[in-house]
Amino acid sequence: MYAATDDDHATEDEYHDEVFPVVPAPPDGAVWQAPADFEELLYELTRADDGYAYLRALAVEGVYRPVPLTDFAARPEAPPLFSVAVPDGRRVAQVYTAGFLPRPHPDVVYEYVTLGTLAAAWPDDVDVLVVNARTPCERYFLTTDEERRVWADLHEEHHRPDRLADRIETRRTGAPTSPRLLRGLACGAHLCFANGDPWNTLDWHGAGYGNEVARLEEWWGVRDRTEWRDVQEKLLDRQVSPWYWDFVLGARAAPTAERGALVDPERWRERVEATLRRRAASAGGPGTPHLPGEDPELDQFVAALRGLVGKVLRYEARFRADGLLPADGYVRTVAAWDVGRAAKMARWGRGARYATHAELTAALERAADEARAAYASWEEFSAGYVLGRCLHFDEEEFGPWYTTVLRAHRALTTDPDSPWLTVPLH
């Protein structure tokens, strides 16, 4: 699972002193702005001195523990818990909640861990757990057998991984101010919602270093920096989705724009076939078989694209019925399917330490520009993303591959905290 990255990509400006977070307490009487809603809850529990409720909250959300990357390389399946000795002779281990995590560092990563895992695998020589040290939410816990049984019970009762998904998570501090960067971050809103990730942070740790590395390998076949850059470029160039999806959609766009109304389905199919056969003849030169019956392979491909017209029409009819498209709406391009994933691929690459900060921001800016060029609104962007996802995975079953993203669309177009209601596309 350890990501073997080239040494030369971590430029000098990647190194910084903020290996661990330091957040000053507010002056007496001042209102403190927490980095996220969860840390706001922990702050209130800290002020109320309610340690049990604090632990219960941690049981729901989980925490992140720092791990030197050299330790991860030596023991990728179970890197040791980082701890330090204090003057009274005890050893203390520190963990943090997601909102406090610092800028990614080339030599130290953060691993996600549940309270239950901490209870089961706590080392005998570590006496104290400190959560969110040197922040207004700092809290200390003893680690006796009795205390860890409480952790385990709370985990069993309250931790459900799906409770952390399907939500809009917004950072209240530390977000970039550049409209272009925010727009690029907002392109990944569908995936952020599905995973319960904060949509507006550049300090990306995601599901923890090991999980980010594993995610890229499992879903994308990405195992190192070179492979990440290849996939990132292909997504930004819109070369991951099949070219013929947008070819079919484009065959409808011009006549629809001319008439001001949707083209007749049969005329659309005829235009797809005529254009495809004309391109085949032009590419092959004089005498190239392109008429019906002359080239069985071309005939089969033409039939498949004529069938794709019907599939798109059926999806769009369902989209209108579900409010994903307006009554007269249609999808002009599925560019958002690649662009939206590109916006998250940049962050996943950062979390796995395949991408530098500069590469992250450059990719997000390109995603923003692609979205602006292809769509007039976030609602259009979302419809294109959903159609691309359905063509990729759903097979007209209108099952979870559709219903989950429909739920995301509804939240992202109505929730006041949504990036699509706070960051204009144009």
VOPAGU-2260 file (C-alpha; in pm, 1 decimal, decimal comma):
REM VOPAGU-2260
SITE   aa  ch    i         X         Y         Z
SITE  MET   A    0       0,0       0,0       0,0
SITE  TYR   A    1     295,7     234,5      46,3
SITE  ALA   A    2     313,9     485,2    -238,8
SITE  ALA   A    3     665,2     486,9    -378,5
SITE  THR   A    4     695,4     839,0    -518,7
SITE  ASP   A    5     987,7    1004,8    -693,4
SITE  ASP   A    6    1202,0    1206,4    -458,9
SITE  ASP   A    7    1232,4    1503,0    -692,8
SITE  HIS   A    8     865,6    1601,0    -713,6
SITE  ALA   A    9     846,4    1734,5    -355,7
SITE  THR   A   10     976,4    2082,3    -427,5
SITE  GLU   A   11    1134,4    2299,9    -161,4
SITE  ASP   A   12     816,2    2500,1    -109,3
SITE  GLU   A   13     633,4    2179,0     -18,0
SITE  TYR   A   14     823,3    2168,7     310,3
SITE  HIS   A   15     688,1    2373,0     598,5
SITE  ASP   A   16     685,0    2379,1     977,9
SITE  GLU   A   17     313,5    2307,3    1023,2
SITE  VAL   A   18     358,9    1933,2    1065,9
SITE  PHE   A   19     106,5    1941,6    1349,5
SITE  PRO   A   20    -176,8    2193,1    1370,8
SITE  VAL   A   21    -150,4    2493,3    1599,3
SITE  VAL   A   22    -471,4    2693,3    1643,0
SITE  PRO   A   23    -468,0    2965,0    1911,2
SITE  ALA   A   24    -755,7    2987,8    2156,8
SITE  PRO   A   25    -975,1    3294,9    2113,5
SITE  PRO   A   26    -925,1    3587,8    2353,0
SITE  ASP   A   27   -1162,9    3598,9    2648,0
SITE  GLY   A   28   -1506,5    3703,0    2532,8
SITE  ALA   A   29   -1426,5    3661,0    2162,7
SITE  VAL   A   30   -1625,3    3434,0    1932,5
SITE  TRP   A   31   -1413,8    3155,2    1786,9
SITE  GLN   A   32   -1470,4    3043,9    1428,0
SITE  ALA   A   33   -1426,9    2667,4    1414,3
SITE  PRO   A   34   -1287,7    2518,4    1091,9
SITE  ALA   A   35   -1599,4    2306,2    1044,5
SITE  ASP   A   36   -1929,4    2221,0    1211,5
SITE  PHE   A   37   -1784,6    1913,8    1383,4
SITE  GLU   A   38   -1508,8    2112,6    1551,7
SITE  GLU   A   39   -1769,3    2367,7    1658,3
SITE  LEU   A   40   -1951,9    2084,9    1838,1
SITE  LEU   A   41   -1627,3    1967,4    2002,1
SITE  TYR   A   42   -1551,9    2323,1    2113,8
SITE  GLU   A   43   -1887,2    2346,4    2287,9
SITE  LEU   A   44   -1830,6    2007,3    2453,8
SITE  THR   A   45   -1482,5    2117,4    2564,1
SITE  ARG   A   46   -1621,0    2431,0    2720,7
SITE  ALA   A   47   -1888,8    2223,1    2892,4
SITE  ASP   A   48   -1621,0    1976,4    3012,9
SITE  ASP   A   49   -1827,8    1685,4    2879,7
SITE  GLY   A   50   -1563,7    1423,6    2804,3
SITE  TYR   A   51   -1810,1    1140,0    2746,1
SITE  ALA   A   52   -2006,6    1333,9    2481,9
SITE  TYR   A   53   -1676,0    1434,9    2325,1
SITE  LEU   A   54   -1576,4    1068,3    2294,7
SITE  ARG   A   55   -1918,6     980,0    2158,6
SITE  ALA   A   56   -1873,5    1241,0    1884,6
SITE  LEU   A   57   -1532,6    1095,4    1800,6
SITE  ALA   A   58   -1688,4     750,6    1780,5
SITE  VAL   A   59   -1918,9     874,7    1505,0
SITE  GLU   A   60   -1660,8    1063,6    1298,2
SITE  GLY   A   61   -1326,5     895,0    1365,6
SITE  VAL   A   62    -990,4    1073,4    1392,8
SITE  TYR   A   63    -656,5    1105,2    1211,9
SITE  ARG   A   64    -317,9    1009,5    1354,1
SITE  PRO   A   65      16,9    1142,1    1229,7
SITE  VAL   A   66     257,8     889,0    1082,3
SITE  PRO   A   67     611,3     962,8     956,9
SITE  LEU   A   68     622,7     842,6     597,5
SITE  THR   A   69     932,6     635,2     675,9
SITE  ASP   A   70     729,1     442,1     934,9
SITE  PHE   A   71     454,9     386,1     680,2
SITE  ALA   A   72     708,2     255,4     428,7
SITE  ALA   A   73     848,3      11,5     684,3
SITE  ARG   A   74     509,2    -116,6     804,2
SITE  PRO   A   75     240,0     -14,9     553,4
SITE  GLU   A   76     -23,4    -248,4     696,2
SITE  ALA   A   77      16,2    -127,9    1057,3
SITE  PRO   A   78     242,4     173,8    1104,2
SITE  PRO   A   79     317,8     231,5    1473,1
SITE  LEU   A   80     131,2     490,2    1675,5
SITE  PHE   A   81     335,5     809,2    1697,4
SITE  SER   A   82     393,4     909,8    2060,6
SITE  VAL   A   83     621,5    1130,3    2269,0
SITE  ALA   A   84     747,4    1118,5    2626,6
SITE  VAL   A   85     646,1    1398,7    2863,8
SITE  PRO   A   86     842,3    1520,8    3171,3
SITE  ASP   A   87     648,5    1307,2    3420,1
SITE  GLY   A   88     763,9     990,1    3240,7
SITE  ARG   A   89     438,5     904,5    3066,2
SITE  ARG   A   90     399,4     866,1    2691,2
SITE  VAL   A   91     133,8    1063,6    2502,0
SITE  ALA   A   92      -8,3     994,5    2156,2
SITE  GLN   A   93    -190,2    1261,5    1960,0
SITE  VAL   A   94    -478,8    1243,0    1712,6
SITE  TYR   A   95    -678,2    1511,1    1535,5
SITE  THR   A   96   -1019,1    1560,8    1384,5
SITE  ALA   A   97   -1046,4    1634,7    1012,7
SITE  GLY   A   98   -1104,0    2008,7    1036,7
SITE  PHE   A   99    -774,6    2069,4    1214,8
SITE  LEU   A  100    -546,3    1875,8     979,7
SITE  PRO   A  101    -257,8    2091,2     851,6
SITE  ARG   A  102    -122,7    2138,3     502,8
SITE  PRO   A  103       8,4    1810,2     360,5
SITE  HIS   A  104     375,6    1757,7     433,5
SITE  PRO   A  105     616,5    1547,7     224,5
SITE  ASP   A  106     746,8    1351,6     524,9
SITE  VAL   A  107     444,2    1314,0     754,6
SITE  VAL   A  108     103,3    1176,3     661,1
SITE  TYR   A  109    -222,0    1136,3     850,4
SITE  GLU   A  110    -402,9     805,3     878,1
SITE  TYR   A  111    -775,1     778,3     944,8
SITE  VAL   A  112    -861,6     558,8    1243,0
SITE  THR   A  113   -1180,1     484,1    1434,5
SITE  LEU   A  114   -1216,5     498,1    1810,1
SITE  GLY   A  115   -1279,7     124,9    1802,5
SITE  THR   A  116    -950,3      56,0    1627,6
SITE  LEU   A  117    -765,7     272,8    1879,2
SITE  ALA   A  118    -928,6      78,3    2163,2
SITE  ALA   A  119    -827,8    -258,2    2016,7
SITE  ALA   A  120    -473,6    -176,2    1906,5
SITE  TRP   A  121    -356,2      69,4    2169,2
SITE  PRO   A  122      10,0       7,2    2262,9
SITE  ASP   A  123      78,0     -82,1    2624,9
SITE  ASP   A  124     352,8     176,9    2665,3
SITE  VAL   A  125     134,6     480,3    2574,8
SITE  ASP   A  126     -47,7     624,1    2874,2
SITE  VAL   A  127    -244,7     923,0    2744,7
SITE  LEU   A  128    -443,4    1010,9    2431,9
SITE  VAL   A  129    -462,0    1378,8    2344,6
SITE  VAL   A  130    -715,6    1486,1    2085,8
SITE  ASN   A  131    -664,7    1810,6    1893,7
SITE  ALA   A  132    -360,9    1922,8    2091,9
SITE  ARG   A  133    -280,0    2296,5    2082,8
SITE  THR   A  134    -626,5    2390,3    1959,7
SITE  PRO   A  135    -934,2    2526,2    2137,8
SITE  CYS   A  136   -1074,6    2170,6    2130,5
SITE  GLU   A  137    -780,9    2006,8    2311,8
SITE  ARG   A  138    -887,2    1712,0    2525,1
SITE  TYR   A  139    -689,5    1446,7    2720,6
SITE  PHE   A  140    -798,5    1090,7    2795,0
SITE  LEU   A  141    -637,1     817,8    3003,3
SITE  THR   A  142    -588,0     487,9    2823,8
SITE  THR   A  143    -650,6     229,6    3093,0
SITE  ASP   A  144    -825,6     -95,0    3005,6
SITE  GLU   A  145   -1147,1      41,6    3153,5
SITE  GLU   A  146   -1127,7     362,0    2950,1
SITE  ARG   A  147   -1061,7     172,0    2629,6
SITE  ARG   A  148   -1362,7     -49,9    2691,6
SITE  VAL   A  149   -1568,4     269,2    2690,3
SITE  TRP   A  150   -1412,5     363,7    2354,9
SITE  ALA   A  151   -1496,0      23,6    2212,5
SITE  ASP   A  152   -1855,5      36,3    2336,6
SITE  LEU   A  153   -1907,4     384,7    2193,1
SITE  HIS   A  154   -1764,5     274,8    1859,3
SITE  GLU   A  155   -1991,4     -28,4    1847,2
SITE  GLU   A  156   -2296,2     179,8    1929,4
SITE  HIS   A  157   -2236,2     488,4    1715,3
SITE  HIS   A  158   -1994,2     429,7    1429,0
SITE  ARG   A  159   -2156,0     363,4    1092,6
SITE  PRO   A  160   -1942,4     444,4     785,2
SITE  ASP   A  161   -2249,0     539,1     581,3
SITE  ARG   A  162   -2334,9     808,9     835,7
SITE  LEU   A  163   -2039,4    1007,9     704,4
SITE  ALA   A  164   -2155,1     997,9     340,4
SITE  ASP   A  165   -2421,5    1186,8     144,9
SITE  ARG   A  166   -2367,1    1525,6     305,9
SITE  ILE   A  167   -2240,6    1870,8     218,3
SITE  GLU   A  168   -1930,5    1940,5     424,2
SITE  THR   A  169   -1789,6    2292,8     415,2
SITE  ARG   A  170   -1474,9    2432,3     572,0
SITE  ARG   A  171   -1542,4    2758,7     758,4
SITE  THR   A  172   -1174,9    2860,6     768,8
SITE  GLY   A  173    -872,2    2808,1     548,2
SITE  ALA   A  174   -1058,8    2785,9     218,0
SITE  PRO   A  175    -903,6    2952,1     -88,0
SITE  THR   A  176   -1041,8    3289,3    -193,3
SITE  SER   A  177    -969,0    3265,7    -566,4
SITE  PRO   A  178   -1301,6    3237,6    -757,1
SITE  ARG   A  179   -1131,9    3020,9   -1019,2
SITE  LEU   A  180    -998,2    2776,3    -760,6
SITE  LEU   A  181   -1332,3    2764,8    -579,4
SITE  ARG   A  182   -1503,4    2695,4    -910,8
SITE  GLY   A  183   -1261,5    2410,0    -975,8
SITE  LEU   A  184   -1325,0    2268,4    -629,8
SITE  ALA   A  185   -1700,4    2296,5    -688,7
SITE  CYS   A  186   -1664,9    2079,6   -1000,7
SITE  GLY   A  187   -1602,6    1786,2    -764,8
SITE  ALA   A  188   -1913,3    1852,7    -557,3
SITE  HIS   A  189   -2091,8    1531,5    -657,7
SITE  LEU   A  190   -1807,8    1311,8    -532,9
SITE  CYS   A  191   -1752,2    1526,7    -224,7
SITE  PHE   A  192   -2119,2    1484,0    -135,3
SITE  ALA   A  193   -2111,5    1107,5    -193,2
SITE  ASN   A  194   -1802,1    1062,3      27,3
SITE  GLY   A  195   -1889,3    1325,2     288,7
SITE  ASP   A  196   -1569,4    1516,3     202,2
SITE  PRO   A  197   -1517,8    1890,4     248,4
SITE  TRP   A  198   -1560,2    2050,0     -92,3
SITE  ASN   A  199   -1360,1    2370,2     -40,7
SITE  THR   A  200   -1020,9    2272,9     102,3
SITE  LEU   A  201    -683,1    2248,6     -68,7
SITE  ASP   A  202    -525,1    2087,0     239,6
SITE  TRP   A  203    -639,0    1744,7     127,4
SITE  HIS   A  204    -606,3    1436,1     347,8
SITE  GLY   A  205    -929,6    1268,7     236,2
SITE  ALA   A  206    -986,5     931,5     397,2
SITE  GLY   A  207    -629,0     921,0     525,0
SITE  TYR   A  208    -307,6     856,0     336,7
SITE  GLY   A  209    -332,6     477,3     319,3
SITE  ASN   A  210    -695,3     489,1     207,4
SITE  GLU   A  211    -619,4     750,9     -59,2
SITE  VAL   A  212    -337,8     535,5    -199,0
SITE  ALA   A  213    -561,3     226,2    -194,1
SITE  ARG   A  214    -855,6     412,7    -351,9
SITE  LEU   A  215    -645,5     522,4    -650,4
SITE  GLU   A  216    -510,8     173,5    -706,5
SITE  GLU   A  217    -846,0      -4,8    -669,5
SITE  TRP   A  218   -1062,1     227,8    -879,9
SITE  TRP   A  219    -812,1     374,9   -1123,0
SITE  GLY   A  220    -515,3     140,0   -1138,5
SITE  VAL   A  221    -292,3     424,6   -1021,7
SITE  ARG   A  222       9,8     310,7    -821,0
SITE  ASP   A  223     257,2     596,8    -852,9
SITE  ARG   A  224     302,3     957,8    -951,4
SITE  THR   A  225     353,3     886,5   -1322,9
SITE  GLU   A  226      29,4     691,3   -1347,5
SITE  TRP   A  227    -156,2     960,4   -1153,7
SITE  ARG   A  228     -36,3    1233,3   -1390,4
SITE  ASP   A  229    -143,5    1025,6   -1690,8
SITE  VAL   A  230    -497,0     974,7   -1558,8
SITE  GLN   A  231    -522,4    1336,2   -1442,2
SITE  GLU   A  232    -431,8    1467,9   -1787,2
SITE  LYS   A  233    -671,5    1232,2   -1964,3
SITE  LEU   A  234    -959,0    1340,3   -1739,9
SITE  LEU   A  235    -885,3    1710,0   -1793,6
SITE  ASP   A  236    -860,7    1648,4   -2169,7
SITE  ARG   A  237   -1190,9    1456,0   -2152,0
SITE  GLN   A  238   -1033,3    1143,0   -2295,4
SITE  VAL   A  239   -1148,4     890,9   -2034,9
SITE  SER   A  240   -1516,6     870,6   -2131,1
SITE  PRO   A  241   -1586,3     714,9   -2474,4
SITE  TRP   A  242   -1565,3     977,7   -2748,8
SITE  TYR   A  243   -1887,2     860,4   -2909,4
SITE  TRP   A  244   -2105,9     969,4   -2616,0
SITE  ASP   A  245   -2049,4    1333,8   -2698,8
SITE  PHE   A  246   -2046,4    1252,9   -3070,9
SITE  VAL   A  247   -2404,9    1129,2   -3042,1
SITE  LEU   A  248   -2510,1    1424,6   -2824,7
SITE  GLY   A  249   -2339,9    1667,1   -3062,2
SITE  ALA   A  250   -2532,8    1529,5   -3359,9
SITE  ARG   A  251   -2848,9    1662,8   -3195,2
SITE  ALA   A  252   -2712,7    1995,1   -3073,0
SITE  ALA   A  253   -2685,6    2195,8   -3398,1
SITE  PRO   A  254   -3028,9    2116,0   -3547,3
SITE  THR   A  255   -3191,2    2159,9   -3206,5
SITE  ALA   A  256   -3032,7    2504,2   -3169,5
SITE  GLU   A  257   -3145,6    2598,6   -3521,5
SITE  ARG   A  258   -3506,2    2490,1   -3467,2
SITE  GLY   A  259   -3534,2    2602,8   -3104,9
SITE  ALA   A  260   -3688,3    2266,3   -3019,2
SITE  LEU   A  261   -3569,7    1910,4   -2977,6
SITE  VAL   A  262   -3498,7    1724,5   -3299,2
SITE  ASP   A  263   -3716,6    1427,5   -3395,0
SITE  PRO   A  264   -3550,9    1108,2   -3260,7
SITE  GLU   A  265   -3542,8     938,4   -3600,1
SITE  ARG   A  266   -3385,3    1241,7   -3762,8
SITE  TRP   A  267   -3127,4    1238,4   -3482,7
SITE  ARG   A  268   -3046,7     872,1   -3549,1
SITE  GLU   A  269   -3017,6     938,8   -3922,0
SITE  ARG   A  270   -2781,3    1227,8   -3859,3
SITE  VAL   A  271   -2563,8    1009,2   -3632,7
SITE  GLU   A  272   -2545,0     738,3   -3897,4
SITE  ALA   A  273   -2484,0     971,5   -4191,1
SITE  THR   A  274   -2207,5    1159,7   -4010,1
SITE  LEU   A  275   -2040,3     840,6   -3894,1
SITE  ARG   A  276   -2042,8     681,8   -4240,1
SITE  ARG   A  277   -1918,0    1002,7   -4398,6
SITE  ARG   A  278   -1627,4    1016,6   -4151,7
SITE  ALA   A  279   -1542,3     651,7   -4219,7
SITE  ALA   A  280   -1529,8     718,7   -4594,0
SITE  SER   A  281   -1321,4    1033,5   -4548,9
SITE  ALA   A  282   -1072,8     867,4   -4314,0
SITE  GLY   A  283   -1022,5     566,1   -4539,5
SITE  GLY   A  284    -998,2     749,0   -4870,8
SITE  PRO   A  285   -1169,1     671,7   -5204,3
SITE  GLY   A  286   -1320,5     326,8   -5227,1
SITE  THR   A  287   -1341,3     270,7   -4852,9
SITE  PRO   A  288   -1649,4      58,7   -4767,4
SITE  HIS   A  289   -1892,8     278,1   -4578,4
SITE  LEU   A  290   -2239,0     213,9   -4717,4
SITE  PRO   A  291   -2479,5     -17,6   -4531,4
SITE  GLY   A  292   -2386,1    -380,0   -4593,9
SITE  GLU   A  293   -2031,2    -305,8   -4712,4
SITE  ASP   A  294   -1853,3    -318,7   -4376,4
SITE  PRO   A  295   -2011,9    -544,3   -4107,9
SITE  GLU   A  296   -1798,5    -393,4   -3829,9
SITE  LEU   A  297   -1902,7     -39,3   -3922,4
SITE  ASP   A  298   -2266,0    -149,8   -3951,6
SITE  GLN   A  299   -2249,9    -294,3   -3600,1
SITE  PHE   A  300   -2102,2      27,7   -3460,9
SITE  VAL   A  301   -2365,5     237,0   -3638,3
SITE  ALA   A  302   -2639,8      20,1   -3488,5
SITE  ALA   A  303   -2489,3      63,4   -3142,4
SITE  LEU   A  304   -2483,6     443,1   -3173,8
SITE  ARG   A  305   -2838,1     451,7   -3309,9
SITE  GLY   A  306   -2930,9     251,1   -3000,6
SITE  LEU   A  307   -2743,6     499,5   -2780,7
SITE  VAL   A  308   -2980,6     770,5   -2904,6
SITE  GLY   A  309   -3271,8     576,5   -2755,4
SITE  LYS   A  310   -3086,3     519,6   -2429,1
SITE  VAL   A  311   -3012,3     892,6   -2393,8
SITE  LEU   A  312   -3374,9     979,5   -2466,6
SITE  ARG   A  313   -3497,3     740,7   -2199,8
SITE  TYR   A  314   -3254,6     878,4   -1942,2
SITE  GLU   A  315   -3352,0    1235,5   -2024,6
SITE  ALA   A  316   -3721,4    1150,7   -1988,3
SITE  ARG   A  317   -3649,8    1014,2   -1641,4
SITE  PHE   A  318   -3434,9    1318,3   -1559,8
SITE  ARG   A  319   -3724,9    1549,4   -1647,0
SITE  ALA   A  320   -3968,2    1345,3   -1439,6
SITE  ASP   A  321   -3730,3    1364,2   -1142,0
SITE  GLY   A  322   -3659,1    1735,7   -1178,8
SITE  LEU   A  323   -3298,3    1687,1   -1284,2
SITE  LEU   A  324   -3378,8    1854,0   -1618,0
SITE  PRO   A  325   -3643,9    2118,8   -1690,0
SITE  ALA   A  326   -3946,5    2016,5   -1896,3
SITE  ASP   A  327   -3778,1    2117,2   -2223,3
SITE  GLY   A  328   -3422,9    2042,3   -2112,3
SITE  TYR   A  329   -3170,6    1806,2   -2263,8
SITE  VAL   A  330   -2803,3    1717,8   -2213,6
SITE  ARG   A  331   -2565,5    1878,2   -2463,8
SITE  THR   A  332   -2243,7    1714,9   -2339,0
SITE  VAL   A  333   -2124,4    1469,2   -2074,5
SITE  ALA   A  334   -1800,4    1665,5   -2028,2
SITE  ALA   A  335   -1886,7    1703,7   -1658,7
SITE  TRP   A  336   -1837,5    1329,7   -1601,7
SITE  ASP   A  337   -1465,4    1360,9   -1677,5
SITE  VAL   A  338   -1424,0    1718,0   -1549,2
SITE  GLY   A  339   -1594,1    1642,6   -1216,9
SITE  ARG   A  340   -1374,7    1338,4   -1162,6
SITE  ALA   A  341   -1067,4    1537,5   -1266,0
SITE  ALA   A  342   -1140,3    1785,6    -987,3
SITE  LYS   A  343   -1138,1    1501,1    -735,5
SITE  MET   A  344    -846,7    1316,9    -898,4
SITE  ALA   A  345    -632,8    1624,7    -828,3
SITE  ARG   A  346    -722,8    1603,0    -459,0
SITE  TRP   A  347    -682,1    1226,2    -441,4
SITE  GLY   A  348    -338,8    1265,6    -597,1
SITE  ARG   A  349    -250,5    1523,4    -333,4
SITE  GLY   A  350    -371,3    1296,9     -53,4
SITE  ALA   A  351    -155,9    1010,8    -186,6
SITE  ARG   A  352     142,5    1249,9    -219,6
SITE  TYR   A  353     155,8    1194,7    -595,7
SITE  ALA   A  354      68,5    1560,5    -663,8
SITE  THR   A  355     232,4    1878,0    -545,0
SITE  HIS   A  356      29,1    2173,4    -425,4
SITE  ALA   A  357     106,2    2357,0    -750,1
SITE  GLU   A  358     -16,4    2061,3    -957,8
SITE  LEU   A  359    -332,1    2042,5    -748,6
SITE  THR   A  360    -420,2    2407,9    -804,6
SITE  ALA   A  361    -330,2    2397,6   -1175,1
SITE  ALA   A  362    -559,3    2097,1   -1229,1
SITE  LEU   A  363    -844,5    2262,8   -1041,6
SITE  GLU   A  364    -810,9    2579,8   -1248,5
SITE  ARG   A  365    -821,3    2378,4   -1569,8
SITE  ALA   A  366   -1130,6    2193,0   -1446,6
SITE  ALA   A  367   -1299,0    2526,1   -1373,8
SITE  ASP   A  368   -1223,0    2651,1   -1723,9
SITE  GLU   A  369   -1351,5    2331,3   -1885,4
SITE  ALA   A  370   -1676,4    2351,6   -1688,7
SITE  ARG   A  371   -1732,4    2716,0   -1785,6
SITE  ALA   A  372   -1666,2    2640,8   -2151,6
SITE  ALA   A  373   -1907,2    2347,3   -2164,1
SITE  TYR   A  374   -2202,5    2456,9   -1948,6
SITE  ALA   A  375   -2419,3    2759,4   -1879,3
SITE  SER   A  376   -2507,8    2661,6   -1520,9
SITE  TRP   A  377   -2425,6    2419,8   -1242,7
SITE  GLU   A  378   -2761,3    2251,1   -1304,6
SITE  GLU   A  379   -2652,2    2175,3   -1662,6
SITE  PHE   A  380   -2314,8    2057,0   -1535,0
SITE  SER   A  381   -2488,8    1822,7   -1292,5
SITE  ALA   A  382   -2717,7    1675,5   -1558,6
SITE  GLY   A  383   -2415,9    1606,8   -1779,1
SITE  TYR   A  384   -2233,0    1443,6   -1488,0
SITE  VAL   A  385   -2532,4    1224,9   -1402,3
SITE  LEU   A  386   -2584,1    1111,2   -1761,7
SITE  GLY   A  387   -2214,8    1024,2   -1793,9
SITE  ARG   A  388   -2226,3     825,3   -1471,8
SITE  CYS   A  389   -2540,2     641,1   -1583,4
SITE  LEU   A  390   -2399,2     557,0   -1926,6
SITE  HIS   A  391   -2086,6     429,2   -1752,3
SITE  PHE   A  392   -2243,7     222,7   -1475,1
SITE  ASP   A  393   -2622,9     206,7   -1465,2
SITE  GLU   A  394   -2728,8      10,8   -1778,4
SITE  GLU   A  395   -3078,1     166,6   -1762,6
SITE  GLU   A  396   -3157,1      -2,7   -1433,9
SITE  PHE   A  397   -3220,9     333,2   -1261,2
SITE  GLY   A  398   -3072,5     170,7    -954,3
SITE  PRO   A  399   -2827,0     305,3    -693,6
SITE  TRP   A  400   -2587,3     437,4    -958,9
SITE  TYR   A  401   -2869,5     676,5   -1050,4
SITE  THR   A  402   -3068,3     727,5    -732,0
SITE  THR   A  403   -2766,4     819,5    -518,8
SITE  VAL   A  404   -2646,9    1083,6    -762,2
SITE  LEU   A  405   -3001,6    1216,8    -801,6
SITE  ARG   A  406   -3009,5    1267,6    -425,0
SITE  ALA   A  407   -2679,4    1453,4    -450,1
SITE  HIS   A  408   -2813,4    1673,4    -731,3
SITE  ARG   A  409   -3114,8    1772,2    -525,5
SITE  ALA   A  410   -2903,1    1861,0    -224,3
SITE  LEU   A  411   -2642,0    2048,6    -425,9
SITE  THR   A  412   -2902,4    2260,5    -603,1
SITE  THR   A  413   -3105,6    2348,6    -292,7
SITE  ASP   A  414   -2887,7    2345,0      21,2
SITE  PRO   A  415   -2770,1    2698,7     111,5
SITE  ASP   A  416   -2427,8    2555,0     201,5
SITE  SER   A  417   -2382,5    2401,4    -143,1
SITE  PRO   A  418   -2089,8    2525,0    -352,4
SITE  TRP   A  419   -2325,4    2557,3    -646,9
SITE  LEU   A  420   -2527,9    2817,8    -458,2
SITE  THR   A  421   -2223,4    3004,4    -324,5
SITE  VAL   A  422   -1978,4    2989,3    -617,3
SITE  PRO   A  423   -2119,7    3110,7    -950,6
SITE  LEU   A  424   -2015,6    2911,6   -1257,7
SITE  HIS   A  425   -2010,9    3230,9   -1465,3
